[in-house]
Amino acid sequence: MINVELTQFFEKLFTEQHDGLVRFLCRRLNSLEDARDIAQNAFVRMQKMENLRELDNVKAYLYQVASNLVIDQKRREKLHGNYLQQESQNDNMYAVSEDSPEDVLIAERQLEVMEKALQRLPEKCRRAFLLHRVKGMSYSDIAEEMSVSVSSVEKYILQALKCFRKYLITDDCY
């Protein structure tokens, strides 16, 4: 009996708060897809709570959970941006400064290795990476193009970069 009441309570909470929460999150994230993902995660966390009905202000708690998830995502984005910046700096270390035959051979070998690694990537990772690095598209544009969230695009590109690094060291992505 109590599980039925709790389920009804949660369904009512979801029905009453979902759209408003998504709008709130969308203003903070500038991405409807990310807002929906975070709202879903907030509701899942709320559903797992044993003392949900004992909260004084369930709506305020829900919004606080969602706000904390936004903060977590922004931290991950910042870390990811720092990682990409570091990778970019590492890439610049391998830039060919002179066109000596040795430099050309090294560059050709690195290109061959990178092409092999690129072919071994899962399709979504390869596509996201190429759209970003070759076409210069932003993460949000890639997310829209691929019909995924921005955080998914970040994960795909990070996975690609890790694969490239591993492949350069071991000739094996997976």
PyMOL commands that set and color helices and strands:
alter all, ss='L'
color gray80, all
select helices_A, chain A and resi 2-29+32-48+52-54+58-93+101-120+123-133+139-146+150-170
alter helices_A, ss='H'
color red, helices_A
deselect
rebuild
show_as cartoon
